[in-house]
Amino acid sequence: MSESRMYLQEDQWRRLEPLLLGKKGDPGLHGHNNRLFVEAVLWQARHQRRWSDLPSYLGNWSAAYKRFGRWHECGFWHQLLEKLRGDPELRAVIEKIASYGDQRIKRTLLRAAQKNGRENFNQRAWQVGNVGSSLSSADDANLHWLSLVSDGGKL
């Protein structure tokens, strides 16, 4: 399939369109072009590059990124999978999007945990450093002897 071609076939789009959020007539705001948005998300799920690398023919990358995140956070892609139980072909297409969103969430949580771990380590190291610096030089000298005694005098 060429890069400038769409990922959804016409018959797939006709079956998917009524199930999407943001159609004209729905309450609240509606998407300017739901098909272009779904195509952009499929491109992203397939290539897994930075959202800012999204080709311009697929629309504004920032708008697609934010909208994808909102739809994934509210569980829309997984709800859509449930609605598509009787359509294995279209379900496989949406499964790519849902699994990409799940991977993205896992990656975000992992990065947050790693960052939190680094911050906790740095905070503990700083506290230990401050404890040692609050001791007088005489206390510091005694700590050296305490370590020799606690090791049983072994060097």
Secondary structure, 3 states (H helix, E strand, C coil): CCCCCCCCCHHHHHHHHHHCCCCCCCCCCCCCCHHHHHHHHHHHHHHCCCHHHCCHHHCCHHHHHHHHHHHHHCCHHHHHHHHCCCCHHHHHHHHHHHHHHHHHHHHHHHHHHHHHHHHHHHHHHHHHHHHHHCCCHHHHHHHHHHHHHHCCCCC
